[in-house]
Amino acid sequence: MSDPTMPKTSTTHHGVDEKKLYEKITRRLVPFLILCYFFAYLDRVNISFAKLHMQDALNFSDTIYGLGAGIFFVGYFLFEVPSNLLMQRFGPRFWIARIMASWAVLSALMIFVKTPTQFYALRFLLGAAEAGFFPGIVFYFTYWFPSWRSARVLGLFILVTPLSTILGSPLSGLILKLFEGVGGLHNWQYLFLIEAIPSFVLAFVVLRYLDNKVEDAKWLTAQEKAVVMDNLVRDQGSRVQSSHRLGDMLRNRYVWLLALVFFSFNIRYYGINFWLPSIIKTSGVKNDLHIGLLTAVPYAFGAIAMVWNSRHSDQQRERRWHIAIPAIIGSIGLALSAWCSGSTGWMLAWVSLAMCGTLALIPTYISLPGAMLSGTAAAAGIALVNSVGNLAGFFGPTVLGWLKDQTGRTDTGLYILAGMLLLCAPLILALPKHLANPARTV
């Protein structure tokens, strides 16, 4: 039997069909923001492909590469909460545009790197520049979508994470293959330069395209705006932590629990993310384009799992097990990929299973801070959870790089990352059900 308190698939409110209204909002916002985040993510992780040639050209060890790849997240951590608070002050449109222009310039400057110090400095500054973009977008969605619609919207948006690799990996491989020595530059230098240009251009498009809030949206009628605002007000009233105060967020132990959960699965995600092209090359694949195509495979499977799990989580109005079960599956896949590291086919198959688990839980997890908090507490809470969790992006690549230099192998590091991902399951189950699951009385 259906629950009469749950929102129907399509309801009429102020004479407006809500299903069609939210489809309209989704079509307006999500594809464009996906495009923006596509290039943000590409500029963040293209270092994994640049490594294939940059490391030899600059005589960098695996430890230097791992530290440089990971130090991005130190800058991200330090500037993420301030960035999200500044976005609240200056408005999403201006602040998102500022972030995109900054990271584009810094990403392009990577072509001038010659020493480890320069490498570390630019990666740190790139993290500081990009800080606030992802949590800012997540917070921006809370201006438009109530919590019971959040997981599927975030699932569509975060779909860009695997899409960036599915599409970006072959592109990166192709740039490396075609541009070596052109105009006196190395192919890895062209990789940074070419992939930075779209982000810079899109920064100016953001200024014209995005609206800061519902009231500013000329593409919505007055009745449609009223429906959206009514749902947001009603949704805020149902939140367990509805305070707007920053201090309340910092004292909320469940916010810190969510940050720890994020850390436990992110250390696996970024660890494998920055090293997968190199792992594939070590397994026997030498052609840059082939490496790019094979790198895309696990993310294609992960994208399917991500969409299905986020939709099913919204349909069932359940969050914890939709995070815990994928974490367990992902940890098993990662451990088996380490065990089969000598075989390209088997290694790739198990990495694909690991990616299904990790990517499937992300949008469901990301919906939790915005559903538990509101106002300034939401802006800071989303940023805090994301910044602490993203410190894993420093430890994952750094640990793998150090272990690779010490042992000549990556399997030990992969086993450690699998254990960290497994830890995600008991941690998320420690979050009370009434806090994790969307309210039914809306």
N, C-alpha and C positions, 0 to 999 in steps of 0.2 A: 504494500500500500504506500502511496506517496505521502510525504510529509507536507501538510498544508502550510507550514511556516517557511518552507523553502521557496526561493524565487522561481517562478515558472520559466520555462524556456523563452516564452514571449508573453509579456504582460503589457497592458495599456495603462498609462499614467499620464495625466494631463493631456489625454488624447494622443499620446505618443507611444508607438510600439517600441518597447525598451530593447528588444533583441535587435531590431534594425538600427536603433540609435547607437548601441554600443558597437555594432558592426561598422557603422559609419565612422565613429571615433577611432576604432582600431585601424580602419583603412587609411585614415588621415595621418595618424601619428606613428604607428608601429613600423610600416615599411621604410619610412624616411629615417627613423631612428636606428633601425636595423642597418641601413646603408652607412650611417655615421659610425656606428659601433664596429661594423665590418672592417673599416679602415683603421679604427683605433686599435682593434685587436691584432690586425695584420702588422701594424707598425710596432706593436709590443713584442710579437713572437717571431718576426722575420729573422731575428738574430739566430734562430735555430738553423735556418738555411744558410745564412751568411757564414756561420761557423764552418761549413764544409770546405770553404776556401780562405776565409778571413783568418782562421786560426793558424794555418801554415804560412800565409803571407806575412803575418805580424809576429810569428813565433810565440803564440800564446799557448800555455799549457791548458789541460782540461780544468785544472783548479781555477786558473785565471778566467777562463770562459764561464765556468759555473758561477763564480762570484760576480762577474759582470752581468750575467743574465739575471741573477737573483737580486742584485743591489737595486734594480728598478723598484722593487717592492718596499725597500726601506724608505725611499722618497715618497712612494705611494702611501705608506703607513703614516708618515709624519704630517702629510699635507691633506689627507682625505677628509677628516672631520672639519678642519677650517674651511676647506673648499665647499663642502656641502652647506655650511652655515652662511658662507658668502653668497652662494647661489640663492639662498632664501632672501638675502638682502638685495642683491642686484637683479634678481629675476632669472629664470631658467634660460631664456633666449640668449641674453648677453653672455651669461657665464658659460654655457655650453659652447658657444662660438669661441670664446676666449680660450677655453681648454683645447679645442681642436686646432686652432691656429698655433698655439704654443707647442703642442706635441709634434705637429707637422714640421716645424722649423728645426726642433731638436733632433728629430729622427733623421732629417736630411743631413744634419751636421755630422752624423756618424761616418760619413765618407772621409772625414779628415782625421779619424782616429789612427794613431800610430803607436801609442804606448798603453800599458795597462791602466795607468792613472787617468789618461784621457778617456779610456773605455769606461772605467768605473764612474767618472764624473758625469759623462753624458747619459749613461744609463740611469744614474741617480736622478738627474735633472728631468729626464723623460718621465720617470715615475712621478716626480713632484708635479710636473705639468699636467699629466693625465689624471692625477688624483681627483676624485670627485666626479668624474664623468659617469662611470657605471652606477655608483650609488645615487648620483644626481638624477639619472634617468629613472632609476627605480623609485626614488622619491617623487619625481615629476608625474609618474603614473598614478600615485596616490591622489593627485589633484583631479584625476579623471575617472578612475575605476574604483568601486567599492571592493572590500576584501574578498567577497565571494566570487568576484570575477578576476582576481589578481593572478592566480597561478597560470591560467591558460594564456593571459596576455603576456606575462613574464616568460612563459614557455615559448611563445612566438618570438619575443624579443631576444631571449638568450639563445634561440636557435642560431643566431649569428655566430656564436662561439664555434660550433662545429662547421658552419658554412664558411667561416673565414679560413679554416684549414682545408676544407673540401675544395674550395675554389682557389684559395691563396697558395696552397702547396704546389699544385701544378704550375701556377703563374710564377712563383718564386723559382721553381726548378727551370722553367723556360727562360727567365731572365738570366739566371746563372749560365745556362747553356749558350745563349745568343750574344751576350754582351761582354765577354771576356776580352780585354784589351782595346775595346772601342774608345777612341778619343783619348787614349792613354790611361784610362781608368780600369780598375779591376771589376769583375762581374759582381762581386759582393757590394762594391760601392754603388753601382747602378741599382742594386736591389733596394738599398736604403733611399736613394734619391727618387726613383720612379714611384715607389709605394707611398712616399710622403706627400706627393702632389695632390691626390684627391682629397685628403684630409684638409689641406689648406684651402682648397676651393670650396669645400662643403661648409667651412666655418662661416663664410659670407652668405651662403644659402640659408643657414640656420637663422640668421638675423631677420630674414624676410618671411620665413616659412612657419616657425613655431610661434605659438601663443603662450604667454606667461601663465594664464589661468583660463578657466571655463568662461568667465564673463567677457573675455577679450575675443573669443572665437566667433568671427563673423560668419563662419560656415555652419554655425548652429543657430536654430531658431530660438526665440525666447522660451517657447514651451520645452524645447529639448534641453536648454540650459537649466530650466527649473527642475526637470527630472534628474539630471546629473547632480545638481546641488542638493536636492532632497535626499538622494541615495547616499551621498557623501556625509551629510549631516547625520542621517540615521545610522550609518556605518560607524561613525566616530562615537556615537552614543553607546554602541554595543561593545566597544573595546575595553578590555580589562584594564589597560593602562592608558587612560585618555588625557593625562596631564600634558601640557605643552612645555613643562619646565625641563631644562637641560639636566638639572641635578637629579630629578626623578629617574631619568634614563640611566645616569651613572650609578645610581643605587639599586637599579633593577638587576638582580642576580641572574635572571633569565636572559637578559641581553648579553651578559658575559658568557653564559652557557652557549648561546647561539654563535658567539664569536669563536669559541673553542671547537664547536662542530664544524664551522667553516674552515678553520685551520686544519682539522683532521682530514678533510677530503681535498682541500686545496693543495696540500703538500704533495699528494699523489698526482693531482692534475697538472700542476706546473712542472713538477719533476719530470714526468714523462713528456710533457709538451715541448720543453726546450731540448730534449735529448732524442726524441723519436727519430728524426732524420739521421742522426749519427748512429743510432742503434740499427736502423735498417741498412745503412752503409756497411757497418761492421759485419752484418749477417751475410754480406756477399754482393750487395747491389751497388754498382759503381756509377751508373749513369744518373746525372742530376735530375733529369726529367722523370726518369723511372722512380727515383726516390721520392720526388714530389707527388707522383700519382699514388704510390703505395702509402705514403703518409696520410693521404686523404681518406683511405678506406676505413680505418677505425672510426673516424669522425662521421662518416656517412651512416654507419650503423648507430652510433651514439645519437645522431640527430633524430632518427626514427624513435628511439627509446625515450628521448627527451619529450617529444610532442605527445606520445601516448601516455606517459606517466603523469605529465602535468594536467592533461585533460581528465584522466581517470581520477586524479586527486581532487579536482574541482567537483566532478560528478559525485564522488563518494563523500565529499567534505571531510576528507581525512588527510593529514599531513605526515604524521610521525612514521608510520609504516611505509609510506611512499618515499621516505628518505632512507630508512634503515635497511629495507630489503635491497634496494639498488646498491647501497654501500657494501653489503655483504657479497653480492654478486661481483661487484667491481674488484674487491680485494682478492677474491678467488681467481678472477681472470688475470690480474696483475702478477700474482704469485706464479701462476702457470706459465705466463709469458717469460718470466725470468728462468724458469726451469727449461723452457724450450728455446732459449735465446740463440742456439746454434742453427736453428732452422727458420728461414725467412717466413715460410708459409704458416707453420704452427705458431711461431711468435706473433705474427700479425693477427692470426685468428684469436688468440687469447688476449692480445691488446685490444682487439675490437670488443670482446666481452667486457673487459675492464672499462673501456670508454663508454659502453652502454650503461653500465652501472653508475659511473661518475656523472655523466651528463644528464642522465634521467633524473637524478635527485636535485640538480641545481635550481631549476625554476620553482619547484615546490618549496625548497628551503628558502630561496630568496624572498618569497612572499611573506614569510613569517614576521620579520621586524616591522614592516610597514603595517601589518595587520594588528600588531600588539601595541603600537605607539602612534602618537599623533603630534601634529604641530612641530615645534622645535625639537621635541624629544624624538620624533620620527626622523627628521633630517639628520640629527646627530647620531641617533641609534643605528640607522641604516649605514651611515658612514663608519661608525665605530666597529660594527660587526664586520663590515667589508674590509676595513683597514687591518684589523687584528688578524682576520682570516687570511688576508693577502700577504701577511708576513711569511706564510708558508711558501709563497712564491720565491722568497729569498732562500729558505732552508732547503727546499726540494732540489733545485738545480745545483746549489752549492755542495750539498752532501753527495749527490751523484758525481759531480766533477771531482771532488776530493777522493772518493772511493775509487773512481776510475783511474786516477793517477797512482793511487797506492796499490791497487790490485790488478790493474789492466783489464778489469771486467766491470760490467754494469749490473750483473744479476744480484749482488749483495744489496746494492742500493734499492733495487726494485722490490726485494723482499721487505725491506724496512718501510718503503712507501705503502706496500700492501697492508702491513700491520697498522699503519696510521689510518688508512681508509677504513679498515675494519672497526677501529675505535669509534668511528662516527656513529655506528648503530646504537650501542648502549648510551652514548651521550644524548642523542636526539630522543631516545625513549625516556630519558630522565625529565624531559620537558612535559609538564602536565597536559593531558589531553585537552582540557578546556581552554588552555592558552594557545595550543597549536592549531586546533581545528576551527574553521570559520564559524561564527555564530549562526544559528538557525533562526533566531528570532529577529529578523530584519524586515 
